[in-house]
Amino acid sequence: TNVRSQDHPGAGMVSIKFDDKTELRFYKDTFESDPVHVLKFFYDTAVYGYNIRSLAKHRVWLDPELLWLEYGRFLLRCEVASGDWYKVVVDKGAGTTLWLRHGESVGLIDWPMFLRSTSGVVRLRDHPQKIRATPSDSGKSIVYTGPDCFQVRRVQGDWIEIFTHELCADEHPGIRNPLQSGWIRWRRGALLLIEYFLAG
């Protein structure tokens, strides 16, 4: 399980669906005719699954949000969606961005859909916030003393309804009163207020 968070959430996540014929071309800008990087996928008999040619070489510039080839998952955080183009973060540590064109293998998952698909979320310690009974800063505060180990039930604007998943209760047997329902902000403007977990 990986934990990911970003200061500027952007438009959502670009999801790559790949097979042995997939080629991804990354450009410095949308008006460029020649890509700066090309990822070519193939079926690797050594691992009995899909792989990327010269992946070690590409790792110099490629550190995406999620790359689990064995699970068929490849996610890039999208800063900007403009027409048929996505400005994606190709190196999450350095914040490096390149442009990728929308296509059969390349599509955008908006934040509400993405957050509901995560395996868990927690509040950021640097930006503490109370759990509310309603999606409002003036909503009644809910007393919760257990660890942050929540799943997202639904998204409403900048707020998410969360609850303690039964798997979290299994991992933390000390939880006496699992959260049945509560609301927290997942962002405030361009600032992300949660960390999220991605599972294969």
Secondary structure, DSSP 8 states (H G I E B T S, - for coil): -EEE--SS-TTEEEEE---TT-EEEEESSTT-SS-SEEEEEEEETTTTEEEETTHHHHTTT-B-SEEEGGGTEEEEEEEEEETTEEEEEEETTTTEEEEEE-BTTEEEEEHHHHHHHSSEEEE-TTS----BSSSSTTS-B----S---EEEEEEETTEEEEEE-HHHHHH-TT-SS---SEEEESEETTEE-EEEEE--
